[in-house]
């Protein structure tokens, strides 16, 4: 198979980040990367232009890291409470999922956290306090404390009989 070198204009998952010079198959470059303006040919003139792109990339990555560290500081201070309805015998109706926690974080802290950034092995189905890791950046991780409580008037057993 014939390969060509191209310079990426933006990050492409599984291939590289902007300003990377990568070898790809000729058809992939000709039919996908070049027409969609995601890369350009690795000519001598374009290689000189790569230095400018690398500077922009370094600046953007530094800003992303600083933003992630700032968000981590806010998350560590955040204490959240969420209600989980209980039935007779303390059995939970439903569960607390990453989507619920992400919505609560976004509402309380004005941070834009996606549910995929939360590391939760299984949905929470019991009352208690949980430390939930949040992946903000490949090198920055923070934990947010979530207290799962019963709604007011519910203490685990039904009081009405």
N, C-alpha and C positions, 0 to 999 in steps of 0.2 A: 504494500500500500504506500502511496506517495503521501508524504507529510510536508507541511509548510509551517513556518514560524509566523505567529501573529502576536500583536501587542493588544492586550485587553484594555478596553475603555472603562469597564465596570466590573464589579465582582460577579463571577459566575460560579455557582456552587459546583464543586467537584473539579473545577478547572484552575481557578486562581482568582486573584484580586486585580484591581486596576493597576496598570503599569507593569504587569507581569508579562514576560516574553515566554510564550508556551508553544510547544509543537503539537499541532492537531492534524487530523486527516484533511486532505485537500477539499473533499466534498463538504465536510463540516464547516470549514472556513468559508467556502464559496457559497454554500446554500443557507447557512444559518448566521454565522458570526458577522460577516461583512454586510449582507443585506439589512440586517436588523441594527446595524451601527453599534455593535457591541465590541468590535475589534477592528484593527486595521493592519495592513501588511507591515512586516518588520523590515522596512527598508532602512538605509543608513540615516536618512533624514528623520524618519519616524523614531529611530532608536535615540537620536539626540533629544527628541521631544519627550522621551520617556523620563528623563531626569526631572522635568517639570511636573509630570504626573506623580512621580514618586514623592516629591515634596508635598503635593496636595494630599496624597494618601497618608503620609506621616502626620500631617496636621489634623486630618479628619480622625485618624485612629487615636491621637492624643486627646482630642475633644470628646470622643466616645468614651474613652477610659475615664476622663475626669467626670463626665456626666454619670457614668455608672457608679463611681465612687461616691459622688454626691447623693445619688439615689439610695445607695447602700446605707449611708449614714441616716437618712430619713427613715428607711425601713426598719433599722435596728431600734429606733426610738418608738416606732409605731406599736400600739397594743390594740388588737381588734377583738371584738366579741361578736359571735354569730349565734343565732338561736337554732336549735334542732328540736323539732316536735317529737315528743315521746308518747308512747302508748302505755298500756298496762304492763307492769313488770319492768318498766324502764327500757322497753324495746323501741328503737328509733324508727320514725316514719321518714324514710328517705335517708339522705346523707349530705355531707358537706363536701363539695368537689372543688377542683382547681378553678373552675369557672366562677363559683360562688366567692371564693377567696380573692380571685383577681378583681372581680367587680367591687368587692368591699374595699380592697386596697386603693383602687382607682377613685372610688367615691370619697374615702377618708383623707387620702394624701395628695390627690391631684397628680399622682405619678401615672404613667401609661404602662402598666404591667400586663403582659399577655399571659394567658393561662398556661401556655407552653413553657414559660420561664419558671413556673413553680414546680418543685420536685416533690411529688406526693405519690407514694407507692400505691396506695389504695384510698378510696374515699373514706372520710372520717364518719364513723357511725356511732361513736360514743361521746359522752360528755367529758370535758377535761381541757387541759391547756396543751397546745402543741406548738413546737418550733418548726416552721416550714421553710426549707431552704429556697432561695430565689436566685436563679442564674441571670445576672444582669449583663454580664460580659464574659467572654471566655476566661478571663483572669480575675473576675470580681464576682463573689457570691456573698449574699447576706441572708439572714434568717429573720423571719417575721413571726411574732408570737400571736397565735389565734386561740382565743378561749371559746370553747363550744359550751353553750349554756342552754338550760331548759327555758322555755317561755314562762313568763310570770304566771303564777297560779298552777304551775305544773311542777311537781317535785319528783317525778319518776313513776309514781302510782296515781291512778285516777282518784280524785277526792270525791267525785260525784258518784253516788250509788243509790 
